[in-house]
Amino acid sequence: MARGGRNTRRFDVLVAFTFIVGMAGVILLITVPATSCGATELKERRALMESLPDLTRAAHGERGVLEARVDEATPPLRAGLVVYLREEYKQRRWQWLEGQAQTMTVRTADGAPIAILNNDYQLDRTVEPWARTRRDEAAPTFATGAIRITGIQPSDSILVVGKKMDNGVIAESLAGISRKAYLAGLDQEIEASSRAPLYLLPIALPCLVLAFWLGRRLWREVADETPAEAKARRGRDTP
């Protein structure tokens, strides 16, 4: 059977479609272990937060967790926030733009003051939203994406992981939500990450099977073509 221009175009489309389907299946299959690893990391984080002692009762130099509220007298750094993070939406995700933290006094449930001694702690964004206050700061323009600001106000709840010192706490990480809200957020993230493979595998496996079947069909077509047909196909592919 002679292969005309129409059949040659059909062959090219079939090659492209096979490649797209196969790549889609591979990408989805690679995503499955990535989501499983994400769920494992979240479970480890939850176990850590539950196992660390309360810093108000910890020994000197011991690592622990502190749940408190920001002292009302803490000066704001920007837009009424004592700690903040600004992000720009570009390439279909929110990306870090600028942020600032500070040393501060926080108060426990009984009103006792505790000093956060450093300002180089990490903002813990494991759970979203990681702080109670979030608002849009600028609309997208031709040159920039939308900008939002998230942060902590005076009197807001905070959750600190750090080390107990004689004169306060050296913070490792800080989130602007309560411990209860943080753990609940972790549970939601863990459930979502654990379910992801259940949705991805039923899509990935059929894509790979279809790509395999199409590949075999293409191989048969190439194997069955006559020398004249092969020459015509190579001539069309050559500029």
C-alpha positions in Angstrom: 0.0 0.0 0.0 1.5 3.3 -1.1 1.9 6.0 1.6 0.8 9.4 0.3 1.2 12.8 1.8 -1.9 12.4 3.9 -0.7 9.1 5.4 2.7 10.6 6.1 1.1 13.4 8.1 -1.0 10.9 9.9 2.2 9.0 10.8 3.8 12.2 12.2 0.7 13.1 14.2 0.7 9.6 15.7 4.4 9.9 16.7 3.7 13.2 18.4 0.6 11.9 20.2 2.5 8.8 21.4 5.3 11.0 22.8 2.8 13.3 24.6 0.8 10.5 26.1 4.0 8.6 27.2 5.5 11.7 28.8 2.3 12.5 30.6 2.2 9.0 32.1 5.9 9.2 33.1 5.4 12.6 34.8 2.4 11.5 36.7 4.2 8.3 37.7 7.1 10.3 39.0 4.8 12.5 41.0 3.4 9.6 43.0 6.5 8.9 45.1 7.0 12.7 45.4 3.6 13.1 47.1 4.3 10.1 49.3 7.6 11.6 50.4 5.7 14.8 51.2 3.2 13.0 53.3 6.1 11.3 55.2 7.7 14.6 55.9 4.5 16.1 57.2 3.9 13.1 59.5 7.5 13.5 60.9 6.8 17.2 61.5 3.6 16.4 63.4 5.3 13.8 65.5 8.0 16.3 66.3 5.5 19.0 67.3 3.8 16.5 69.6 7.0 15.2 71.2 8.8 18.5 71.9 8.3 19.7 75.5 6.7 23.0 76.5 9.5 25.6 76.6 8.0 27.2 79.7 8.9 24.1 81.6 12.0 23.1 79.6 15.6 23.1 81.0 18.2 25.5 79.9 19.4 24.7 76.4 16.5 22.3 75.8 14.6 22.4 72.5 10.9 22.7 72.8 7.7 24.4 71.7 6.2 27.7 72.9 2.6 28.8 72.3 2.0 32.4 73.2 0.7 35.7 72.0 2.6 38.7 70.7 2.8 41.5 73.3 0.5 44.4 72.4 3.4 46.9 72.7 5.5 45.3 69.9 6.1 47.9 67.2 4.8 47.1 63.7 7.3 46.8 60.8 4.9 47.2 57.9 1.1 47.6 57.6 0.5 46.9 61.3 2.4 43.6 61.2 5.3 42.8 63.6 6.5 40.0 61.3 5.6 39.8 57.6 6.2 38.1 54.3 5.5 39.7 50.9 5.0 37.4 47.9 4.5 37.9 44.2 2.4 35.6 42.0 4.3 34.6 38.9 4.9 31.4 37.0 1.6 30.1 38.5 2.7 30.2 42.1 3.4 32.6 44.9 7.1 33.4 45.2 9.1 35.1 48.0 9.5 38.8 47.4 10.6 40.3 50.8 10.1 39.7 54.5 11.2 40.9 57.9 11.2 39.6 61.4 12.3 41.1 64.8 13.0 40.3 68.4 10.0 40.7 70.5 8.3 40.0 73.8 5.5 37.4 73.8 3.2 36.4 76.6 2.0 33.0 77.7 -1.6 32.1 78.6 -1.0 33.3 82.2 0.4 36.6 81.0 4.1 35.8 81.8 6.5 37.6 79.4 9.1 35.7 77.4 11.6 37.3 75.1 12.3 36.0 71.6 16.0 36.9 71.5 16.8 36.6 67.8 15.3 37.8 64.5 16.8 35.2 62.1 14.2 32.5 62.7 12.5 30.8 59.9 8.8 31.6 59.1 7.1 28.2 59.4 4.9 28.0 56.3 4.3 24.2 56.5 0.6 24.9 57.1 -1.3 27.4 55.0 -2.2 30.0 55.9 0.7 30.2 58.3 -0.5 33.5 59.9 -4.0 34.9 60.6 -3.6 38.1 58.6 -3.3 38.0 54.8 -4.3 40.6 52.3 -3.7 41.7 48.8 -1.2 44.6 48.5 -1.0 45.2 44.7 -2.9 44.1 41.7 -1.1 42.5 38.8 0.4 44.7 36.1 2.0 44.2 32.7 5.4 43.9 34.3 4.6 42.3 37.7 2.3 39.8 39.2 -0.1 40.3 42.1 1.5 41.0 45.4 0.2 39.9 48.8 1.4 40.3 52.4 1.0 37.8 55.2 2.0 38.4 58.8 1.5 38.6 62.5 -0.1 41.5 64.4 0.2 42.4 68.1 -1.8 40.0 70.3 -1.8 37.3 67.6 -1.2 33.7 68.6 2.2 32.3 67.7 3.9 28.9 67.7 7.6 28.9 68.2 10.1 26.0 68.0 13.4 27.0 69.7 15.8 26.6 72.6 15.2 27.7 76.2 17.8 30.2 77.5 18.1 31.9 80.9 16.8 35.3 79.5 14.3 34.0 76.9 14.1 31.8 73.8 16.3 31.5 70.7 13.7 30.7 68.0 14.3 28.3 65.1 10.9 28.7 63.5 7.8 30.7 64.1 4.2 30.4 62.8 1.4 32.9 63.4 -1.3 30.4 64.5 -2.1 28.4 67.6 -0.8 24.9 68.2 -4.3 23.4 67.8 -4.7 25.1 64.4 -1.2 24.1 63.3 -1.8 20.4 64.1 -5.2 20.5 62.4 -3.6 22.0 59.3 -0.9 19.3 59.3 -3.6 16.7 59.5 -5.3 18.2 56.4 -2.1 18.4 54.5 -1.2 14.8 55.4 -4.6 13.5 54.3 -4.4 15.4 51.0 -0.8 14.1 50.3 -1.8 10.6 51.2 -4.8 10.6 48.8 -2.8 12.1 45.8 -1.5 8.7 44.6 -5.0 7.3 44.5 -5.9 9.9 42.0 -2.7 9.9 40.0 -2.1 6.2 39.4 -5.5 5.5 37.6 -4.5 8.3 35.1 -0.7 7.5 34.8 -1.0 3.7 34.2 -3.5 4.0 31.3 -1.4 6.7 29.7 1.7 4.4 29.8 -0.3 1.4 28.4 -1.7 3.6 25.6 1.8 4.9 24.8 3.1 1.4 24.7 0.3 0.2 22.4 0.8 3.2 20.1 4.6 2.6 20.0 4.1 -1.0 18.9 1.8 0.2 16.2 4.3 2.7 15.0 7.1 0.2 15.0 4.9 -2.2 12.9 4.2 0.5 10.4 7.9 1.3 10.0 8.8 -2.3 9.8 6.2 -3.0 7.1 6.9 0.0 4.9 8.6 -0.6 1.5 11.9 1.0 0.6 10.1 3.5 -1.6 7.8 4.5 1.3 10.7 4.8 3.7 12.5 7.0 1.2 9.5 9.2 0.7 9.0 9.6 4.5 12.7 10.5 5.0 12.6 12.9 2.1 9.7 14.7 3.7 11.4 15.0 7.0 14.6 16.4 5.4 14.6 20.2 4.8 
